[in-house]
Amino acid sequence: MIESTVEKRLCKKVKNELHGLALKFISPGLSGVPDRIVLLPGGRIYFAELKAPGREMRKLQRWVASKIEALGFKVLTINTPEKVDAFIREVRENGI
């Protein structure tokens, strides 16, 4: 399985099940930003770094994630279809 499979699943489930958007995040001049900004009803915002199964964030990505989290936003590493499902479930149940 490749990263794009995980990413497509996230985008589809955010749209269809949470009625939100999973926008591609590209920041010229700053490498290492998460792949997607997930915008949900009620003003909830999450950042998602998508990876192929078994892969983790690189050092620069972890550093950028720590800066985003220091501002109070949640940054998730999602690297399996099951983690996509867990994210959707947690948002529904707890509004993580």
Secondary structure, DSSP 8 states (H G I E B T S, - for coil): --HHHHHHHHHHHHHHHH--EEEE---TT-TT--SEEEEETTTEEEEEEE--TT----HHHHHHHHHHHHTT-EEEEE-SHHHHHHHHHHHHHH--
